[in-house]
């Protein structure tokens, strides 16, 4: 997942997109840096120096933007790191307890006789690793909940910054379909850190379905109960 986050292009605006307006009358945004028309949910990244389809944010840990085509891998990375840390947090306490008991009693387990300094040093390193893992688990818990909530509500981090309190996204078409726009339509392939025809995100990152009861055009919104 980490490799895919780094190496997968988050999404590039198709060449010559937007020059033909057709029957559409809605306003379109133009990027003066890239000299391209920007589809809905596309933003310019000053670090990558290009426009990104469905840009969520630029992540320094992967040295890449999180966008339409690699957002799935980013969330997978968070979940897999979280599970790995969970293994460390759940298995380390017993080992720590055994080591502390050995130090307390002043003898070595199973007749082993390593030097006192090495045993103490490895125990301290194990305790440090456990402490860091606990801190990372606590941090990632809220971070993962935040990003999963964004996917379920069909928001990006950038859109969430401009979000009015309790407002729903005009792109919210239901939790299941929102999730499929990131993880694909085949549920049993959601865990797979690669794109196949069955596991790629639903859509193209350019054209987006909108909830017809929430918005009519760019400037007029309707109550949800109408």
ABEGO torsion letter per residue (X at the ends): XAAAAAABBAEBBBBGBGABAEABABBBBBBAAAGBBBBBGBBBBAAAGBBBBGBABBBAAAGBBBBAAAAAAAAAAAAAAAAAAAAAAAAAAAAAAAAAAAAAAGBBBGGBBBBAAAAAAAAAAAAAAAAAAAAAAAAAAAAAAAAAAAAAAGBBAAAAAABBBGBBBAABAEAAAAAAAAAEABAAAAABBBBBAAABBBEAGABBBBBAAABABAABBBBAAX
